[in-house]
């Protein structure tokens, strides 16, 4: 199974549908159960270079460390380096942030929906693992959650996976995965990556902090680092065809010299101008089909463009 679409009346129904979709795409469901005000879902799959452990949890205004009780209702996402059935989503072994600082944890999230006007699920195992959900709400805003690996640039990159959960806006600006300029401290990243390269092995987020307050800023964004930002923003629409080039979701790591180096890319994800695409429309490109969705709403600059496999 690699593509599905439909509607859901609650966050918990959406998670259950996503559970079934992931299982049909070859993921092992380690756990799907009630947790406080919502549901908790643990997934696992062996990827090209590592085993992926993904955790999603729905919440309804729970009293969490670092948050007010009325701060958040929705779904949070995290990944880890292992699975322990007795532990919560972000207290899993090797998770990049811990529940002790929920203000970091809940940044990777999609919020505020009952019901879901429509959802779209995507998955792929070629050449690396990719699992995503896009949600459209009744007010015509969009949410995105992505879990997967990135395709390595070369053999010096030993392994790598990532997760992204976003409502699309941070400080009123579009927020793309690994968006370097939008995630300057103290704003915690909505995307994290596990990477083993250049003598670094661990979780990183764009110019952020880990759960004990250490600054790292080693992993670069794919759009708003200067040389990529200009590629997308300067890519005006063709006035005759309304066409817009698809920009690869590249990932960069800052080397110890301070220079940026290409680490890899996400094969099933592209970016483009939001105004060039219609929602829920298939766009052929060579032998592949792609579907585009606003990052947040019809006023967003960018579209997230997903490869549709059948």
Secondary structure, 3 states (H helix, E strand, C coil): CCEEEEEECCHHHHHHHHHHHHHHCCCEEEEEEEECCEEEEEEEEECCCCEEEEEEEEEECCCCCCCCCCCCEEEEEEEECCCCCCCCHHHCCCCCCCHHHHHHHCCCEEECCCCEEEEEEEEECCCCCEEEEEEEECCCCEEEEEEEECEECCCCCCEEEEEEEECCEECCEECCCCCHHHHCCCCCCCEEEEEEECCEEEEECCCCECCCCCECCCEECCCCCHHHHHHHHCCCCCCCCCCCCCEEEEEEEECCCCCEEEEEEEEEEEEEEHHHCCCCCEEEECCEEEEEEECCCCCCCEEEEEEECC
